């Protein structure tokens, strides 16, 4: 039996946050890398959301709050393993050091 992917949910403001991360990456000249990192995060959330990143604490009906990072892109999300659902709450950008 093939693995069951997690369903991913997010609000429009979360999508706006990811677009802001990409715009900021353009300022630093790393847009392509950040887009690739965002794609890797999407894949991790779809297939291994309960293993990706670090567990922080339980969040009731939402499941478990987790923090993940690939490259410069960070993500806060809740994962409910029983329902195979991921709810993204925020994307962020870890700035390169000067």
LINCORHU-V928900 format. One record per backbone hydrogen bond with DSSP energy under -1.0 kcal/mol. CO is the residue of the C=O (numbers start at 1). NH is the residue of the N-H. If there is no record, write none. Layout:
co	nh
CO	NH
CO	NH
//
This chain:
co	nh
7	86
9	88
11	15
12	16
13	17
14	18
15	19
16	20
17	21
18	22
19	23
20	24
21	25
22	26
23	27
24	28
25	30
26	29
30	34
31	35
32	36
33	37
34	38
35	39
36	40
37	41
38	42
39	43
40	44
41	45
42	46
43	47
44	48
46	6
48	51
48	52
54	67
57	65
59	62
60	63
63	59
64	79
65	56
66	77
67	54
68	75
70	73
72	94
73	70
74	92
75	68
76	89
76	90
77	66
78	87
79	64
80	85
84	7
85	80
86	9
87	78
90	76
92	74
//
